[in-house]
């Protein structure tokens, strides 16, 4: 067997294992938070997510035009902050609006450190 065939087989096996791990929840993709530097709502969103122990893939759309294009394609708009977590997409939000959106998706509450019965202003 030549090296190219071995490499192809190894890559195929890795892809199958990776897909199984995603399905089983072993490897979870991080939520993506699109921001613009200097945006006060983005700072609030970052602080909220950090305080709740949520590790995000942070993407500054001003620093990278590809991120802006990606965000616009996913969310249909150009405002930040925009959070993308699988099929959960919240664009142009305050922290309070994010929490309200999360309450519509109870399966995500734990991941974001928010309880369904929590009251109060989250500072957004």
Secondary structure as UniProt FT lines:
FT   HELIX           3..24
FT   STRAND          31..35
FT   TURN            37..38
FT   HELIX           40..51
FT   TURN            52..53
FT   STRAND          56..60
FT   TURN            61..63
FT   HELIX           65..75
FT   STRAND          82..85
FT   TURN            86..87
FT   STRAND          88..91
FT   HELIX           95..103
FT   HELIX           106..109
FT   TURN            110..113
FT   TURN            116..117
//
